[in-house]
Amino acid sequence: MTTLDATTFCRNLEEVLDLAPGTLKGNETLSDWWDSIAMMGYLAMADNKYGVIIPAKRVPKVPTVDDLAALIQEFRN
């Protein structure tokens, strides 16, 4: 399985969160802007763009954008 491209992931997440392109770099903490709607958008993106179903209970345990990408990678393997 190929490695998840961090830049592409950030652009996809920015689209879901209605953020300007280039806003996310990966090291941002989720607590600054994360809410239940953002989480649902992330879960839908994981399914639609990456073909993975992530259990919602796993998402609150990740602290950063990079960790969200790693979670998708974990379920792709």
N, C-alpha and C positions, 0 to 999 in steps of 0.2 A: 504494500500500500504506500502511496506517495505521501510525503510530508505536507502538512497544511501550510500554505504560503501565508505568512503573517500579514503582509501588506494587503493582499486580497481579502483576507479575513477582516481586517480593520475596515476596509472600504465597504464590505458587505454589512458589517455591524453599524457603521455610520449611516448607511441607507436605511436600515431598520429603525434606527433611533432618530432619524431626521437630523443628523449632524452634518456639518460642512465636510466635504472631502479633505482629508489630511488632519482632521481633528484628533483622531485616535492614533497613538503610536504603539500601544500594547501594554505599557507599564502603569496605566491609569487604574486607580482603585475604583471599584464599582460603587462604593457607598456614596460617591458624589452625585450620581445621576441615575442610579439603578432603582427600579420599582417593579411592581408586578406586571405592568404592561410591557416594559422593556424585556423582562424575562420571557414573557409569552412570545414576543417578537423574535428573541434569540432562539427559542425552541423551534419556532416555525422556520427560521432561517437554517438551522441545523438540518432539519428535515428536507426542506426544498432545495437548498444549495449544496449540501454535503451528503444527503441521503442517510442521515443517522437520526435515530430517535433517542433522545436523552431524557432520562427520568427527571421530572421537575424537582424532585427532592435533592438531586445532586447539585443543582445550580447555586443555591444559597451558600454552599460551602466553598465557593471559589472567590478569592478576593480581588483579582485583577482581570483586565481584558485578556492578557496573555493566558491566564488560567482558563478563561472561556474557550480560547482556541485549543488549548491542551485537552480540554474535556471533549471537544469534537474529535480531536485526533485519537483520543483513547477509545472512543466508540467506533471509529472507522477501522480500527485494527481488529 
